[in-house]
Amino acid sequence: MDIKDLLKHELVVAAHVGDMDACGAMVSFRELARKLAEKLKIQPKRLEFTFSGALNKEGEKILKMFDLKTKLMDDVPLEDFEYILLLDTQTNVIPDFLSKKKIFVIDHHVKIDHKNVAGELIDEKAASTTEIIYSLFKENKIKPTTNAAKAIIYGIISDTAGMRFSKTKTFGIMHELLSEGKLEYQSLLAEIYEEKDISERIAWLKAARRAEVKQINNRLVVISEIGAFESSSATKLLALGADVVLVFSGKPNEDRIIGRAKPGINLAEIFTHVAAELKGSGGGHMAACAMNVPNEKGRTAISMVLSNLKNVL
Ligand SMILES: [Mn+2]
C-alpha cells in the first residue's frame, strides 16, 4: 500500500525515540495527512501520536512549539486501530504488541529486514525523516505551511548537526524551505538551541574525564561511561578527536551503548550484529547508532564491538 491508501485508515503514529526529527516528522505528517485527505476528498481519519520508547527534551520542545498532543502508549486504545505508522523507527526496536498490527514505515535509518510490513518509505540517504515527509508534500503538490516547514527544518537541523553532515541535496531542500517560508536560518537556530542545561554539560565533562583511549590500526577508539546524556556525550567525545566512540550507560532495565564514528566507518552494522547476538536491539546510522542489551551484558557488548572493529578499522 502507499501513503494514500494508508490515510483511509485510522492510525496510531508512533516513534521509538521522541527526538527532534521524530517529533518534527509527527508535526509535519499531521498537516500532510489533513491536506492530502482533503485533496483526495476522503474524510480525515483519527490520528493518535505516541512513543514506544522515551521522549527527549528537544523532542518535547518541538511538540510544545507546534502544539502536538501525544499520548502514553498505555493510554492509546490499540484494539481500535488496525494500522500503525512508524516514523523515524523500524520494526526491530518496537515492542511485540505493536508488531502484531499492520505496519507502515517512514524512516531514514539503515534498512533492516522487515517481516510483513503493509508499506514502507525508507530512504537511507535522506538526512532526516522530516526530509522524507517533505518529499511527500512535493510529490502530492501540497505546500507546507510555515509551521510544517519549520518542523521539517528542525528535523534536518538535528539529524545533520546543524547541516554539518548534510549532503548537497539537503542544502537544496533547506534553501527551498527557508526561501518559500521566508524563514531565516539563524533565527530558527536561536529558537531551538539555547544553552544546554548545566547537568548535561557536567555529563559531557565527566564522560571526557572517564575516557579510555585505545589505538586500533592507527585509529583512536574512545570508551567511556555515563549515567545520563549518553548520546550527546558520545557526540562531544567524537568532536574531541576520536575516530570511534563507545559510551556505556547502565539503565534500570537494560544496558545502553551509544556509538559514534567518523564518516566511512559502518558502526551500525557491528551494533546490529552484536545486539542480536546478546538478545538485545541495536541499529541506527552508519556513524551514529545505539544498542540496548540486557543488564550485565553491556561490558560484553563493548568487548565484542572492539573485536569487530579490529577487522574494520
Ligand atoms: Mn532521524
Boltz pocket constraint, residues with backbone or C-beta under 6 A from the ligand:
constraints:
  - pocket:
      binder: B
      contacts: [[A, 21], [A, 22], [A, 88], [A, 108], [A, 127], [A, 128], [A, 129], [A, 159]]
      max_distance: 6.0
